[in-house]
Amino acid sequence: MTVEAVVTADRRSQLLALRETWPHVHTLIDEERAFGFEADEDRDDFGTAQQGGRGESYVAAQQARPEARITGIRGLMNLVVGPAAGDRPVVLDLLGGDGLLHRVCLGLDMPDTTIVTCDASSFMVASAWATGVPAVRQRAQQQVFRSGSVDGVLLAYGSHHVPEPERQAVADEAWRVLRPGGRFVLHDFAEGSPMAIWFQDVVDKQSATGHRYAHFTADWMRECLARSGFRGVTTDWMFDPIVVTGTSEQGAQAALGQYLLQMYGLDKLVRAHGEQGAATAAFELALEIFRWDTSTAFDGMGGAVRECVVERLGPSTWQCVLPRFALVAVGEKPEP
Ligand SMILES: C[S@@+](CC[C@H](N)C(=O)[O-])C[C@H]1O[C@@H](n2cnc3c(N)ncnc32)[C@H](O)[C@@H]1O
């Protein structure tokens, strides 16, 4: 089976293709679980526009500027692949989308790590395969991997999409699939932070899907991980900016506005102002909302800025940095 053929195929075909392209990951799949339940899809914010989702524009943003979120992705990978990881660590990216983290990590200095893209959305799984990234369709709450089979599990960039009553099940499943010594990393943009305000005041109002989800707090993260049995649980802030470049100051600002329009599917803003006007409006909204307080928790983070900055890097290169700080919890599954 070719990778292209998988794009529209079911889970059975996905697993067949996985066996061909990535046999060492295929051996980690529990076929009884894989064929015992389907990943039901009642609501899919990341499906196609025809399905009422904003998946196409989300994917377009990631594929146009894959390096825009590299700072945060590198930080997460350093946390999830611990010093005790084996020779060829396998990390599950539970909210993997179209495989962005997999692609970004190919460019980082971690050649032996395999990032397995997992996602509940058929459209996202198909988009990953279409770019050559093998992916598995599953819900984070009900995984198809064998117990004790993987070195790291990452729940990032969308943890708030998991329904509140099911969040503990996600941590329990992460615990189940991890081998002893493996790490679970839970990342979210904290409740009450500028990022949560952006979702509430901009994405909820300007996108086709809306965005009404409760974001995690540090206490909630700690409680979740501790209840599942993780040890040495820590929570910390991580600098996780969006960085884009342009050939002029205005170009870099417009590039950020355009990226935000696509990533968050701000269709209503485009309908009201046209593409260019909407990019300007998105940039101005971000400038206003992304102002972080003077909390010392952010001190000492390399390159961290507390409001949006545009700086000149060369004669015709300008860089626009939108500061985001994420909460990250890390826990380890102890040896029995
Ligand atoms: C914001 S996107 C992040 C995609 C990618 N990690 C990135 O950073 O570009 C969130 C993804 O989580 C997926 N998702 C949401 N709830 C899920 C769940 N319960 N189980 C698995 N995937 C889920 C969505 O389909 C979507 O692709």
The ligand as an SDF file (V2000), in Angstrom:
LIG
                    3D

 27 29  0  0  0  0  0  0  0  0999 V2000
   -4.2110   22.7330   17.8790 C   0  0  0  0  0  0  0  0  0  0  0  0
   -4.0830   21.2000   17.0440 S   0  0  0  0  0  0  0  0  0  0  0  0
   -2.3660   20.8210   17.2950 C   0  0  0  0  0  0  0  0  0  0  0  0
   -1.7490   20.0770   16.1720 C   0  0  0  0  0  0  0  0  0  0  0  0
   -0.2110   19.9910   16.2230 C   0  0  0  0  0  0  0  0  0  0  0  0
    0.2400   19.3410   17.4220 N   0  0  0  0  0  0  0  0  0  0  0  0
    0.3840   21.3720   16.1320 C   0  0  0  0  0  0  0  0  0  0  0  0
    0.9190   21.8580   17.1310 O   0  0  0  0  0  0  0  0  0  0  0  0
    0.2840   21.9910   15.0830 O   0  0  0  0  0  0  0  0  0  0  0  0
   -4.9060   20.1240   18.1790 C   0  0  0  0  0  0  0  0  0  0  0  0
   -5.1190   18.7360   17.6190 C   0  0  0  0  0  0  0  0  0  0  0  0
   -5.6600   17.9070   18.6500 O   0  0  0  0  0  0  0  0  0  0  0  0
   -6.5780   16.9900   18.0790 C   0  0  0  0  0  0  0  0  0  0  0  0
   -7.4450   16.5000   19.1660 N   0  0  0  0  0  0  0  0  0  0  0  0
   -8.3440   17.2080   19.9010 C   0  0  0  0  0  0  0  0  0  0  0  0
   -8.8770   16.4180   20.8530 N   0  0  0  0  0  0  0  0  0  0  0  0
   -8.2930   15.1970   20.7170 C   0  0  0  0  0  0  0  0  0  0  0  0
   -8.4050   13.9670   21.4300 C   0  0  0  0  0  0  0  0  0  0  0  0
   -9.2520   13.8310   22.4560 N   0  0  0  0  0  0  0  0  0  0  0  0
   -7.6440   12.9290   21.0540 N   0  0  0  0  0  0  0  0  0  0  0  0
   -6.7770   13.0510   20.0040 C   0  0  0  0  0  0  0  0  0  0  0  0
   -6.6470   14.1790   19.2780 N   0  0  0  0  0  0  0  0  0  0  0  0
   -7.3800   15.2550   19.6380 C   0  0  0  0  0  0  0  0  0  0  0  0
   -7.2780   17.8100   17.0200 C   0  0  0  0  0  0  0  0  0  0  0  0
   -7.8840   17.0000   16.0440 O   0  0  0  0  0  0  0  0  0  0  0  0
   -6.1250   18.6640   16.4840 C   0  0  0  0  0  0  0  0  0  0  0  0
   -5.5260   18.0800   15.3560 O   0  0  0  0  0  0  0  0  0  0  0  0
  1  2  1  0
  2  3  1  0
  2 10  1  0
  3  4  1  0
  4  5  1  0
  5  6  1  0
  5  7  1  0
  7  8  2  0
  7  9  1  0
 10 11  1  0
 11 12  1  0
 11 26  1  0
 12 13  1  0
 13 14  1  0
 13 24  1  0
 14 15  1  0
 14 23  1  0
 15 16  2  0
 16 17  1  0
 17 18  1  0
 17 23  2  0
 18 19  1  0
 18 20  2  0
 20 21  1  0
 21 22  2  0
 22 23  1  0
 24 25  1  0
 24 26  1  0
 26 27  1  0
M  CHG  2   2   1   9  -1
M  END
$$$$
